[in-house]
Structure formats: C-alpha cells, structure tokens
Amino acid sequence: MFLVVAAAGWASPDARIWAGVYAGLQVTMWWAVVPLAGLSLLTGIGVSLVTRWGLTRHYWVLFKLVLTVVATGALVLHTRVVDTAEHASLEAGMDFSAVRLQLMVDASRRWSCWPW
C-alpha cells in the first residue's frame, strides 16, 4: 500500500495531489508503521522473557532482537524522507523531485528481497 501511494505521488504532475499524498504518507508512517514496529520490538522482548527460550539463552533469539532493533532504528531514520516530502509539498515552487524519487526507492525496498 505504501509503495502504491508513493508511486501515485511520484507519477502525478499536480502539486495539489503531492500535498495530499505526502500528508497521507506522513500520517500512515507516524501513526501506523512506526508504532507497529515498536510494538513488534516490545512483544518480542516480552515473549522472550516469559517463555523458556529466554532473551539471551539462545543465540538466535538475541540475533532476532538485534535485527529488530536495527530495523526499527533504520525505519525511524528513514521517516525523515517522508517528513521532508510532506513539508516540501506544501511549499510553493520548491523542487523536491530527488526526495520524491528517494521515497519511491525506499518504499520499493520494503517489498523486495534486497539486503540493503
């Protein structure tokens, strides 16, 4: 869904559509994606503490914890692109085509198997 909306903003020549699309992406990012990533981290820690697997008893549980922390941190860092696109779409005459393209690349990476 995120990729489809980002593609609509990237493909549209109308600045009014940009403002709506990027405002919607910003709301989705901060009210759904980031909280769910944080919830994933918290439930993973909670489940590991109350089950026999423990948090540090097995290397793979600790590896998954580190991986989730890194992924959540990277997600929060990449929210700047959405914030920048939303703010730039409201500024009249501002060229932010590079930010729009970066948002498309970031959204497409979420749905691919690229390791970077």
Secondary structure, DSSP 8 states (H G I E B T S, - for coil): -HHHHHHHHHH---HHHHHHHHHHHHHHIIIIIHHHHHHHHHHHHHHHHHSTT-SSSSHHHHHHHHHHHHHHHHHHHHHHHHHHHHHHHHSTT---HHHHHHHHHHHHHHTS----
